Amino acid sequence: MNTHRRTLLTGASVTAAALLAGACSGGGTAGKTEPSACVRVVDETTGRAGSSCLPTAPEKDRVDLTEPRFTHPTRITNPLHPTSEVTQTIMGGQVDGKPFRTEVSLLPGTKTIEVNGNPVQARISQYAAFSDGRINEVALDWYAQADDGSVWYLGEDVFNYENGVVADTDGTWQAGHGNAPAAMIMPAVPKKGDVYRPENLPEIVFEEVTVQAVAQIVDGPYGRVKGAMTVRELHMDGSTEEKVFAPGYGEFSTGKKGGDLEAVSLAVPTDAKPGPLPAQLAALDRTVVEAHESPGAATVREVRAAWNAYRVSDAVPDLLERQMERDLTALEKAGDGEQAAGPALRVAQNVTDLRLRYEPVPTVDLDRLALWSRQLRIDAKAGNEGAAAGDVTGLELVWERVRHEAQDPASVDTDLRKLRVAADGKDRAEMQSLAPELAQHIEELKGS
C-alpha cells in the first residue's frame, strides 16, 4: 500500500513513457535494473525529467537486487506487510488541509502477473482514499510474498478522481510491462540501513526506501505495538517522507502531526474485540443515520449526546476520536442547509469505522452500501452531479468487497450497471430515480 501517492507522470501513458525511460531503467528482470549513474529528478508539476539526479543510495546498500522465488506467493505473512492476514485497515488524518480517510481492503481472488516469464499469483488490495469525505483516489495493488519472506509489489491500477469522475490513471504500472520490474516493498527481516525500491521504473514511478530504525514501539489504536520500523522514502521529485510500519498493520503512518498526515485508525482482525456491539455504539449509529438523512438541530443534538455517552463507555482510538470531534463540530455549525452534507457524511463514515472492532467487515460494508445510497439520494436531489457520480463509485467499491458474500447479487448488479450509465451520462434525474430501488435491494441483502 502506498498512501498519499505522488503521481508525477502527466499526459502520457505508462507504456509509452517507459519506452523513453528504457535507456536509463534497464531490463525487466525482477528486482534488477542496470546500475545507472543517474535517476533523474522529475518535476511534480509538469511530469518532465530534469538534468539533476536523485540522491539515491549506493548499490551495495540495496537488498532488493536478488531474484525472488515464488512458491506460495499468496501467503503474505510478513509481520510488517501482512497483506493476506489483515482484512481491512482504516487510516485517517489530513492532506492539503482537508480531512483525509482511506479504506484498504483485501479483495477475494488473485491476479496472475508474469515475472521473468513465470506466472505469479498476487493478492489484490483495494485502496480507496477520500478527501473531505469524497472519493479522491482508487487503486488496486498487487502483492506477492517470496519464499524468503520478503514481499514484492507487482503493480497497481490507479484511478485519480476530480469532482467525482476519473481525471487520469497516472501511476498505473505492472511488472513485466514497459520495462517495469517486480519491486520489493518489504524485506524479510529489515535492518537499519537497508535500501530497497517499492517502485522502480524511473521517470514513471519511483520510490527508494532507506530503513532508519527497527524494533521500535509505537502507540497503536488500542495500546502499544512492538516491533515497528521507521523508514525514509525518496520520491521522484526529490522530496522525502517518513513512514512507519508496524506488526499487524503494515503501513502505519505517513507524514507528521501539524502537516500532511495519514495514520492507522484501526485494522481488523488486529483490533477486533470479541463480543456484541456495545449498546452505546449501536445507539450512536442509529442517531447518525437519522442525522445523515435529515440533518438539523434536533437530530444533531441527539448525535452529540449519543457520541458523548459512547466515548466515555468504551475505548476509542485517539485519531478516530479527534476526527469525530472535528466532524461533529462542523456538523453542529452547518445547520440544516447544504453545508451539512459534507460533515454529515464524514460523521457517518467515522461510525462505520468504529463498528469494525465488534462486527465482521461484510456486515459493516453492507451498511456502507446503505450509507452511499443515502448520500446518492442527497446529492442527486441537490443537483450535485459530480458528487453523485462519486457516490456511485463509492457503491461500486464496497460492492466489489462484499458481492461474493451475497446470496443473490443479481439485483444490485443490475442497479449499479444502470447507475454507472446514468453517472457517466451526467443524468442526475436518472440517478435520483434509481437510488430508492437500490436502497431497497441493499436492505433485502442485509436481511438475508
C-alpha positions as CSV (number, residue, x, y, z in Angstrom):
1,M,0.0,0.0,0.0
2,N,1.3,3.5,-0.9
3,T,-0.8,6.1,0.9
4,H,-0.6,9.8,0.0
5,R,0.6,8.8,-3.5
6,R,2.9,11.1,-5.5
7,T,1.9,10.6,-9.2
8,L,4.2,12.7,-11.4
9,L,3.6,11.5,-14.9
10,T,1.1,13.7,-16.7
11,G,-0.5,13.5,-20.1
12,A,1.2,10.2,-21.1
13,S,0.6,6.5,-20.7
14,V,2.9,4.4,-18.6
15,T,3.7,2.1,-21.6
16,A,4.7,5.0,-23.9
17,A,6.8,6.7,-21.2
18,A,8.5,3.5,-20.3
19,L,10.0,3.3,-23.8
20,L,11.5,6.7,-23.3
21,A,12.9,5.7,-19.9
22,G,14.2,2.3,-21.0
23,A,17.8,3.6,-21.6
24,C,18.1,4.6,-18.0
25,S,16.0,2.0,-16.3
26,G,17.4,-1.2,-17.8
27,G,15.7,-4.5,-18.3
28,G,12.6,-6.2,-16.8
29,T,14.2,-8.8,-14.5
30,A,12.5,-8.9,-11.2
31,G,14.3,-6.8,-8.6
32,K,17.1,-5.9,-11.0
33,T,17.8,-2.8,-13.1
34,E,21.1,-1.9,-14.8
35,P,23.2,0.2,-12.4
36,S,22.8,3.8,-13.6
37,A,24.8,6.9,-12.7
38,C,21.6,9.0,-12.5
39,V,17.9,8.6,-11.7
40,R,16.6,11.9,-12.9
41,V,14.5,14.2,-10.7
42,V,11.0,14.7,-12.2
43,D,9.2,18.0,-11.8
44,E,6.0,17.4,-9.9
45,T,4.0,20.0,-11.8
46,T,5.0,19.2,-15.4
47,G,6.0,15.5,-15.1
48,R,9.2,16.3,-17.0
49,A,12.6,14.9,-16.1
50,G,15.3,17.4,-15.4
51,S,19.1,17.3,-15.7
52,S,19.7,16.8,-11.9
53,C,19.9,13.4,-10.3
54,L,18.2,12.0,-7.2
55,P,20.5,11.3,-4.2
56,T,19.9,7.5,-4.4
57,A,21.8,5.1,-2.2
58,P,24.8,3.1,-3.3
59,E,24.0,-0.2,-4.9
60,K,25.9,-2.0,-2.1
61,D,23.2,-0.9,0.4
62,R,20.3,-2.4,-1.6
63,V,18.7,-5.6,-0.5
64,D,16.3,-5.9,-3.5
65,L,18.8,-7.0,-6.2
66,T,18.3,-10.7,-5.9
67,E,15.7,-12.5,-8.0
68,P,12.8,-13.7,-5.8
69,R,11.3,-17.2,-5.9
70,F,7.5,-17.5,-5.5
71,T,6.3,-20.9,-4.4
72,H,3.4,-19.8,-2.2
73,P,3.1,-16.1,-3.2
74,T,-0.4,-15.5,-1.8
75,R,0.6,-16.3,1.8
76,I,1.7,-12.9,2.7
77,T,2.5,-13.1,6.4
78,N,5.5,-10.8,6.7
79,P,4.8,-9.1,10.1
80,L,5.4,-5.6,8.6
81,H,3.4,-6.2,5.5
82,P,0.8,-8.8,6.4
83,T,-1.4,-8.3,3.3
84,S,-3.2,-11.7,3.4
85,E,-3.9,-11.5,7.1
86,V,-5.4,-8.0,7.5
87,T,-8.9,-7.8,6.1
88,Q,-9.4,-4.1,6.3
89,T,-7.4,-1.1,7.5
90,I,-8.8,2.4,8.1
91,M,-6.4,5.3,8.0
92,G,-7.2,9.0,8.8
93,G,-5.6,12.4,9.0
94,Q,-5.3,15.4,6.8
95,V,-3.8,16.1,3.4
96,D,-3.7,19.6,1.8
97,G,-5.6,21.0,4.8
98,K,-8.6,18.7,4.3
99,P,-9.8,15.7,6.3
100,F,-8.4,12.6,4.6
101,R,-9.5,9.0,5.1
102,T,-8.6,5.7,3.4
103,E,-10.1,2.2,3.4
104,V,-7.6,-0.5,2.5
105,S,-9.4,-3.8,1.9
106,L,-8.2,-7.3,1.0
107,L,-10.3,-8.4,-2.0
108,P,-11.3,-12.0,-2.8
109,G,-9.4,-13.8,-5.5
110,T,-6.0,-13.2,-7.1
111,K,-4.4,-11.7,-10.2
112,T,-1.8,-13.6,-12.3
113,I,1.2,-11.5,-13.2
114,E,4.1,-12.8,-15.2
115,V,7.5,-12.3,-13.5
116,N,10.6,-13.3,-15.5
117,G,8.4,-15.5,-17.7
118,N,6.7,-17.3,-14.8
119,P,3.1,-16.7,-13.8
120,V,2.8,-15.5,-10.2
121,Q,-0.4,-15.3,-8.2
122,A,-0.8,-12.0,-6.4
123,R,-3.2,-10.9,-3.7
124,I,-5.3,-7.9,-4.6
125,S,-5.6,-5.0,-2.1
126,Q,-8.2,-2.2,-2.8
127,Y,-7.1,1.3,-1.8
128,A,-9.9,3.9,-1.6
129,A,-9.0,7.4,-0.5
130,F,-11.5,10.1,0.4
131,S,-10.7,13.8,0.7
132,D,-13.3,15.7,2.8
133,G,-15.4,12.6,2.6
134,R,-15.4,12.4,-1.2
135,I,-13.6,9.9,-3.5
136,N,-10.1,11.1,-4.3
137,E,-8.2,8.0,-5.5
138,V,-8.8,4.3,-6.1
139,A,-6.1,1.8,-6.7
140,L,-5.9,-2.0,-7.0
141,D,-2.5,-3.0,-5.6
142,W,-0.9,-6.5,-6.3
143,Y,1.4,-8.2,-3.8
144,A,3.2,-11.5,-3.6
145,Q,5.5,-13.0,-0.9
146,A,8.7,-14.6,-1.9
147,D,10.0,-17.8,-0.4
148,D,12.5,-15.9,1.8
149,G,9.6,-13.9,3.4
150,S,10.1,-10.7,1.5
151,V,7.1,-9.0,0.0
152,W,7.1,-7.8,-3.6
153,Y,4.9,-5.2,-5.3
154,L,3.8,-6.3,-8.7
155,G,2.0,-3.2,-9.8
156,E,-1.2,-1.2,-9.5
157,D,-4.2,0.1,-11.4
158,V,-4.7,3.7,-10.4
159,F,-7.7,6.0,-10.8
160,N,-7.4,9.6,-9.7
161,Y,-10.7,11.5,-9.3
162,E,-11.7,15.1,-9.6
163,N,-15.3,16.1,-8.8
164,G,-16.5,12.5,-8.7
165,V,-15.1,11.4,-12.1
166,V,-11.8,9.8,-13.2
167,A,-9.4,12.6,-14.1
168,D,-6.5,10.3,-15.1
169,T,-4.9,6.9,-14.4
170,D,-1.4,8.3,-13.8
171,G,0.7,6.0,-11.7
172,T,-0.6,2.7,-13.2
173,W,2.1,0.1,-13.8
174,Q,2.5,-3.7,-13.9
175,A,5.6,-5.8,-13.5
176,G,6.7,-7.1,-16.9
177,H,5.1,-4.3,-18.8
178,G,7.2,-1.5,-20.3
179,N,10.5,-2.5,-18.5
180,A,8.9,-2.4,-15.1
181,P,10.5,-5.0,-12.7
182,A,8.8,-6.5,-9.7
183,A,9.7,-4.3,-6.8
184,M,10.5,-5.2,-3.2
185,I,8.1,-3.5,-0.8
186,M,9.3,-5.2,2.4
187,P,12.4,-7.2,3.2
188,A,12.0,-10.5,5.0
189,V,13.9,-9.2,8.1
190,P,14.6,-5.5,7.6
191,K,17.7,-4.0,9.3
192,K,18.8,-0.4,9.8
193,G,20.5,0.9,6.7
194,D,18.7,-1.5,4.3
195,V,17.7,0.1,1.0
196,Y,15.0,-1.1,-1.5
197,R,12.8,0.3,-4.1
198,P,9.0,-0.4,-3.8
199,E,8.5,1.2,-7.3
200,N,11.4,1.1,-9.7
201,L,10.6,2.5,-13.1
202,P,12.5,5.8,-13.2
203,E,10.7,8.7,-14.6
204,I,7.4,6.8,-14.4
205,V,7.0,5.6,-10.8
206,F,9.9,5.5,-8.4
207,E,10.4,5.3,-4.7
208,E,13.6,4.4,-2.8
209,V,13.3,3.4,0.9
210,T,16.1,3.6,3.5
211,V,15.4,1.8,6.8
212,Q,16.0,4.3,9.7
213,A,15.2,2.3,12.7
214,V,13.8,-1.1,13.7
215,A,12.4,-2.8,16.8
216,Q,10.5,0.3,17.8
217,I,7.5,0.7,20.0
218,V,4.6,2.8,18.7
219,D,1.2,3.8,20.1
220,G,-1.4,1.8,18.3
221,P,-5.2,2.3,18.2
222,Y,-5.8,0.3,21.4
223,G,-2.3,0.0,23.0
224,R,1.4,-0.1,22.4
225,V,2.8,-2.1,19.4
226,K,6.2,-3.6,19.5
227,G,8.5,-4.3,16.5
228,A,7.7,-1.2,14.4
229,M,10.1,0.2,11.8
230,T,10.7,3.7,10.6
231,V,11.8,4.4,7.0
232,R,12.6,7.4,4.9
233,E,11.1,7.3,1.4
234,L,12.7,9.2,-1.5
235,H,10.3,10.3,-4.3
236,M,10.9,11.2,-7.9
237,D,10.6,14.9,-7.3
238,G,13.5,14.7,-4.8
239,S,11.2,15.1,-1.7
240,T,11.4,12.7,1.2
241,E,8.7,11.3,3.5
242,E,8.9,9.4,6.8
243,K,6.8,6.3,7.2
244,V,6.2,3.8,10.0
245,F,5.4,0.2,9.6
246,A,4.0,-1.9,12.5
247,P,3.3,-5.6,13.0
248,G,-0.4,-6.5,12.5
249,Y,-0.9,-3.4,10.4
250,G,1.7,-2.9,7.7
251,E,1.9,0.7,6.8
252,F,1.1,2.5,10.0
253,S,1.7,6.2,9.4
254,T,2.9,8.6,6.8
255,G,4.0,12.2,7.4
256,K,3.9,14.1,10.7
257,K,1.4,15.9,13.0
258,G,0.9,19.5,12.0
259,G,1.3,18.8,8.3
260,D,0.1,16.1,5.9
261,L,-0.6,13.0,8.0
262,E,-2.1,9.6,7.4
263,A,-2.2,7.1,10.3
264,V,-4.0,3.9,11.1
265,S,-7.3,4.4,12.9
266,L,-7.8,0.7,13.3
267,A,-7.4,-2.6,11.5
268,V,-9.1,-5.9,11.6
269,P,-8.7,-8.6,12.7
270,T,-5.7,-6.9,14.6
271,D,-8.0,-4.6,16.6
272,A,-11.1,-6.8,16.7
273,K,-12.7,-7.5,20.1
274,P,-15.0,-10.5,20.8
275,G,-18.4,-9.7,21.9
276,P,-21.6,-7.9,20.7
277,L,-21.8,-4.3,19.5
278,P,-21.9,-2.1,22.7
279,A,-25.4,-0.6,23.2
280,Q,-24.0,2.9,23.3
281,L,-22.3,2.4,19.9
282,A,-25.5,0.9,18.4
283,A,-27.4,4.0,19.7
284,L,-24.8,6.3,18.2
285,D,-25.1,4.5,14.9
286,R,-28.9,4.9,14.8
287,T,-28.8,8.7,15.6
288,V,-26.1,9.2,13.0
289,V,-28.2,7.5,10.3
290,E,-31.1,9.8,11.2
291,A,-28.8,12.9,11.1
292,H,-27.4,11.8,7.7
293,E,-30.8,11.6,6.2
294,S,-32.2,14.7,7.9
295,P,-29.5,17.0,9.4
296,G,-30.9,19.6,11.7
297,A,-30.6,21.0,15.2
298,A,-32.7,18.2,16.8
299,T,-31.0,15.2,15.1
300,V,-27.5,16.7,15.6
301,R,-28.1,17.2,19.3
302,E,-29.1,13.5,19.5
303,V,-25.8,12.6,17.8
304,R,-23.8,14.8,20.2
305,A,-25.5,13.2,23.2
306,A,-25.0,9.7,21.8
307,W,-21.4,10.3,21.0
308,N,-20.7,11.7,24.5
309,A,-22.3,8.6,26.0
310,Y,-20.3,6.2,23.8
311,R,-16.9,7.7,24.2
312,V,-17.0,7.6,28.0
313,S,-18.2,4.0,27.9
314,D,-15.6,2.4,25.6
315,A,-12.0,2.8,24.4
316,V,-11.9,5.0,21.3
317,P,-8.7,5.3,19.2
318,D,-7.2,8.8,19.6
319,L,-7.3,9.5,15.9
320,L,-10.9,8.5,15.4
321,E,-11.9,10.5,18.5
322,R,-10.2,13.6,17.1
323,Q,-11.8,13.1,13.7
324,M,-15.3,12.5,15.2
325,E,-15.0,15.7,17.3
326,R,-13.8,17.7,14.2
327,D,-16.6,16.4,12.0
328,L,-19.4,16.6,14.6
329,T,-18.4,20.2,15.5
330,A,-18.6,21.1,11.8
331,L,-22.0,19.4,11.5
332,E,-23.2,21.4,14.5
333,K,-22.1,24.7,12.9
334,A,-23.6,23.8,9.5
335,G,-27.2,23.8,10.5
336,D,-29.7,22.1,8.1
337,G,-28.6,23.6,4.8
338,E,-26.4,22.2,2.1
339,Q,-23.3,22.9,4.2
340,A,-24.3,20.0,6.4
341,A,-23.9,17.3,3.7
342,G,-20.1,17.0,4.0
343,P,-19.8,16.8,7.8
344,A,-22.8,14.5,8.0
345,L,-21.2,12.1,5.5
346,R,-17.9,12.2,7.4
347,V,-19.6,11.6,10.8
348,A,-21.4,8.6,9.3
349,Q,-18.1,7.2,7.9
350,N,-16.5,7.5,11.3
351,V,-19.2,5.5,13.0
352,T,-18.9,2.6,10.5
353,D,-15.2,2.6,11.3
354,L,-15.8,2.3,15.0
355,R,-18.2,-0.6,14.4
356,L,-15.4,-2.6,12.7
357,R,-13.9,-3.5,16.1
358,Y,-17.0,-5.5,17.0
359,E,-18.7,-6.6,13.7
360,P,-17.4,-8.5,10.7
361,V,-16.3,-6.4,7.8
362,P,-19.1,-7.7,5.4
363,T,-21.7,-6.6,8.0
364,V,-20.2,-3.1,8.2
365,D,-19.7,-2.9,4.4
366,L,-23.3,-3.7,3.8
367,D,-24.2,-0.6,5.9
368,R,-21.6,1.4,4.0
369,L,-23.6,0.4,0.9
370,A,-26.6,1.8,2.5
371,L,-24.7,4.9,3.5
372,W,-23.6,5.6,-0.1
373,S,-27.2,5.0,-1.4
374,R,-28.4,7.6,1.1
375,Q,-25.7,10.0,0.0
376,L,-26.6,9.4,-3.6
377,R,-30.2,10.5,-3.0
378,I,-29.0,13.6,-1.1
379,D,-26.5,14.6,-3.8
380,A,-28.8,13.8,-6.8
381,K,-31.6,15.8,-5.2
382,A,-29.3,18.7,-4.6
383,G,-28.2,18.7,-8.3
384,N,-24.6,17.9,-7.5
385,E,-23.8,15.7,-10.5
386,G,-20.1,15.3,-9.6
387,A,-20.7,14.3,-6.0
388,A,-23.5,11.9,-7.1
389,A,-21.1,10.3,-9.6
390,G,-18.6,9.9,-6.8
391,D,-21.3,8.2,-4.7
392,V,-21.8,5.7,-7.5
393,T,-18.1,4.9,-7.3
394,G,-18.3,4.5,-3.5
395,L,-21.1,2.0,-4.0
396,E,-19.1,0.1,-6.6
397,L,-16.0,-0.1,-4.4
398,V,-17.9,-1.5,-1.4
399,W,-19.9,-3.9,-3.7
400,E,-16.6,-5.3,-5.0
401,R,-15.7,-6.2,-1.5
402,V,-19.0,-7.9,-0.5
403,R,-20.5,-9.2,-3.7
404,H,-19.1,-12.7,-3.1
405,E,-20.9,-12.8,0.2
406,A,-24.4,-12.1,-1.3
407,Q,-26.8,-15.0,-1.8
408,D,-28.4,-13.3,-4.8
409,P,-26.3,-10.4,-6.1
410,A,-28.2,-10.0,-9.4
411,S,-30.5,-7.1,-8.3
412,V,-27.6,-5.0,-7.0
413,D,-25.5,-5.8,-10.1
414,T,-28.3,-4.5,-12.3
415,D,-28.9,-1.4,-10.2
416,L,-25.2,-0.5,-10.2
417,R,-24.9,-1.0,-14.0
418,K,-27.8,1.4,-14.6
419,L,-26.3,3.9,-12.1
420,R,-22.9,3.8,-13.8
421,V,-24.6,4.6,-17.2
422,A,-26.5,7.4,-15.6
423,A,-23.4,8.7,-13.8
424,D,-21.3,8.6,-17.0
425,G,-24.1,10.4,-18.8
426,K,-24.4,13.0,-16.0
427,D,-28.1,12.1,-15.8
428,R,-28.9,13.4,-12.3
429,A,-32.6,12.7,-12.7
430,E,-32.0,9.0,-13.5
431,M,-29.6,8.6,-10.6
432,Q,-32.2,10.1,-8.3
433,S,-34.8,7.8,-9.7
434,L,-32.7,4.6,-9.3
435,A,-31.4,5.3,-5.8
436,P,-34.5,4.2,-3.8
437,E,-34.7,0.9,-5.6
438,L,-31.0,0.2,-4.9
439,A,-31.6,1.1,-1.2
440,Q,-34.4,-1.4,-1.1
441,H,-32.2,-4.1,-2.6
442,I,-29.5,-3.4,-0.1
443,E,-32.0,-3.7,2.8
444,E,-33.0,-7.1,1.4
445,L,-29.4,-8.2,1.3
446,K,-28.9,-7.1,4.9
447,G,-32.0,-9.1,5.9
448,S,-31.0,-12.3,4.1
